[in-house]
Amino acid sequence: MNARELALQVVRYLTNNIVVHVPSYTLRHAWYRRAVGMEIGDGAALKMGLYVYVGGRRRLGRPSISVGDHTVINQQCCLDGRGGLRIGRNVNISPGVWLLTDGHDMHDPFFGETLEPIEIGDFAWLGSRATVLPGVTIGEGAVVAAGATVTKDVPPFTVVGGVPAKPMGTRSRDLRYRVDYRPVLE
């Protein structure tokens, strides 16, 4: 193991076992920005108890994880930035959501790793315990029902649910709200 790999393991350990339990947005966000290399927008709230995977490398000059303005990511979520993760503005990610950008090719005799980005559009809402798999784009204003497993792209303003997720309806295109949820000690 070289020095860079060791440093990355130390950052992952500190991030996921210590920093995520610090009851201060200011301190956690500072660590995420400086040590992990995340981009976090104004008014965004990454709550305590996240699990963050990072690969320690920027792709095409972009951070591995980018979170837009006024987005809330609740407790017990898994943010996998190894393949690239971009979350838009005013997105609500409910507790327990997993966003996975890394996988393996089950047909590869060496179980090769596959990295594919996830993109989540502005005003999207992901329900509790939803899972989004590598390579998926969730469109602007889309809703993913609680417990859904998203394996394919979700068009803008579409509501999906189930395993695998399938369209269930549509959402209003007139979305004007701004997510401003940031309790003092979470």
C-alpha positions in Angstrom: 0.0 0.0 0.0 1.4 3.4 -1.0 1.2 6.6 1.1 -1.7 8.0 -1.0 -3.8 4.9 -0.5 -3.0 4.9 3.3 -4.0 8.6 3.5 -7.3 7.9 1.7 -8.1 5.1 4.1 -7.4 7.4 7.1 -9.6 10.1 5.6 -12.4 7.5 5.0 -12.1 6.2 8.6 -12.2 9.6 10.2 -15.0 10.8 8.0 -17.3 7.8 8.6 -16.5 7.0 12.2 -15.8 10.4 13.8 -16.8 13.4 11.7 -20.3 12.2 10.9 -21.1 12.3 14.6 -20.0 15.9 15.2 -23.2 17.9 16.0 -22.1 20.9 14.0 -22.9 21.6 10.3 -20.1 24.1 10.1 -17.4 21.6 11.3 -18.8 18.6 9.3 -19.2 20.7 6.1 -15.7 22.1 6.5 -14.2 18.6 6.8 -16.3 17.3 3.8 -15.0 20.3 1.7 -11.4 20.3 2.7 -10.5 16.7 3.5 -13.0 14.8 1.3 -13.1 17.3 -1.6 -16.9 17.6 -1.7 -18.6 20.6 -3.2 -21.5 21.7 -1.0 -23.9 24.5 -2.0 -25.2 27.4 0.1 -27.9 26.4 2.6 -27.3 22.7 2.0 -27.6 20.4 5.1 -25.8 17.1 5.3 -27.1 15.7 8.5 -25.3 13.5 11.0 -24.8 9.8 10.5 -24.0 9.7 6.7 -21.7 7.1 5.2 -19.5 8.6 2.5 -17.4 6.7 -0.1 -14.8 8.7 -2.0 -12.1 7.5 -4.3 -9.8 10.4 -3.7 -9.7 11.4 -7.3 -11.4 14.2 -9.2 -12.9 13.2 -12.6 -12.6 15.8 -15.3 -11.8 18.5 -12.7 -15.1 17.9 -10.9 -15.5 16.8 -7.3 -16.5 13.2 -6.7 -19.6 14.4 -4.8 -21.4 17.7 -5.5 -24.4 18.9 -3.5 -26.5 21.8 -4.7 -27.9 24.8 -2.8 -30.6 24.2 -0.2 -30.4 20.4 -0.5 -31.1 18.2 2.6 -29.5 14.8 3.0 -30.9 13.0 6.0 -29.4 10.5 8.5 -28.2 7.0 7.6 -27.8 7.9 3.9 -24.9 6.4 1.8 -23.3 8.7 -0.6 -21.0 6.9 -3.0 -18.8 9.4 -4.9 -16.4 6.9 -6.4 -18.1 7.0 -9.8 -19.2 10.6 -9.5 -22.3 11.9 -7.7 -24.1 15.2 -8.6 -27.1 16.2 -6.5 -29.0 19.3 -7.7 -30.6 22.2 -5.8 -33.6 21.9 -3.4 -33.4 18.1 -3.4 -34.8 16.3 -0.4 -33.1 13.0 0.3 -34.9 11.1 3.1 -33.3 8.9 5.8 -31.6 5.7 4.7 -31.3 6.4 1.0 -28.3 4.7 -0.8 -26.8 6.3 -3.9 -24.4 3.7 -5.3 -22.0 4.6 -8.2 -19.7 1.6 -7.8 -20.4 -2.0 -8.7 -18.8 -5.2 -10.1 -19.2 -7.1 -13.4 -20.5 -10.4 -12.2 -19.5 -12.0 -15.6 -15.9 -10.8 -15.3 -13.7 -13.7 -14.0 -11.8 -11.1 -12.0 -15.0 -9.5 -10.6 -14.0 -6.2 -12.2 -15.1 -2.9 -10.7 -17.5 -0.7 -12.7 -17.9 3.0 -11.9 -20.9 5.0 -13.3 -22.1 8.4 -12.2 -25.4 9.3 -10.6 -27.1 12.6 -11.4 -30.1 13.9 -9.4 -31.9 16.9 -10.8 -33.2 20.0 -9.0 -36.3 19.6 -6.8 -36.1 15.8 -6.8 -37.4 13.9 -3.7 -36.1 10.5 -2.7 -38.2 8.6 -0.1 -36.8 6.7 2.8 -34.7 3.7 2.1 -34.7 4.1 -1.7 -31.7 2.8 -3.5 -30.3 4.3 -6.7 -27.9 2.2 -8.7 -24.9 3.2 -10.8 -25.4 5.2 -14.0 -28.9 6.4 -13.2 -30.1 10.0 -13.8 -33.1 11.2 -11.8 -34.8 14.1 -13.6 -35.8 17.5 -12.2 -38.8 17.3 -9.9 -38.9 13.5 -10.0 -40.0 11.5 -6.9 -38.7 8.1 -5.9 -41.1 6.4 -3.5 -39.8 4.9 -0.2 -38.1 1.6 -0.5 -37.8 1.8 -4.3 -34.8 0.4 -6.2 -34.0 2.6 -9.2 -32.2 0.8 -12.0 -33.0 3.1 -14.9 -33.2 6.8 -15.6 -36.3 8.6 -14.2 -37.7 11.3 -16.5 -38.4 14.8 -15.0 -41.5 15.2 -12.8 -42.1 11.4 -12.9 -43.1 9.5 -9.7 -41.6 6.0 -9.5 -41.8 3.2 -7.0 -41.2 -0.5 -6.5 -38.4 -3.0 -7.1 -37.3 -2.3 -9.7 -38.8 1.2 -9.8 -41.5 1.8 -12.4 -43.5 4.9 -13.2 -46.5 5.5 -10.9 -47.6 9.0 -11.9 -46.4 12.5 -12.4 -45.7 15.5 -10.2 -46.6 19.2 -10.8 -44.1 21.1 -12.8 -44.8 24.3 -10.8 -42.2 23.8 -8.1 -41.1 27.0 -6.4 -40.1 26.0 -2.9 -36.8 26.4 -1.3 -35.6 23.7 1.2 -34.4 25.5 4.3 -34.2 22.8 6.9 -31.2 23.1 9.1 -31.8 22.3 12.8 -29.1 23.7 15.1 -27.6 20.4 16.3 -28.1 17.8 13.5 
